[in-house]
């Protein structure tokens, strides 16, 4: 049963992330690993809900490690989320799924949420 609950929690979290990042053409989140390595998705989630905190245009010109550092610094300084991840550990070919989920859950807890059943069904059709 806990596997089912975890799967549903992951679907809700992924749905929220996809809905949050939809306006950003450079971001396409498909999973909790490779979709996060370039740092754009973390920044997009924060920028979508708090655009006054930083310039999206500046972020797109940064390196992956700089983008990740930017997102983690903004989250710590403005949202009260501890730096649970090191940019160098995420800017790799296959970042750790559980670490990404843990960090996104922290963002999910402090940022606005609006996830519909349609969003969740969309996640179920994503490639595995």
Secondary structure, 3 states (H helix, E strand, C coil): CHHHHHHHHHHHHHHHHHHHHCCCCCCCCCCCCHHHCCCHHHHHHHHHHCHHHCCHHHHHCCCHHHHHHHHHHHHHHHHCCCCCCCHHHHCCCCCCHHHHHHHHHHHHHHCCCCCCHHHHHHHHCCCC
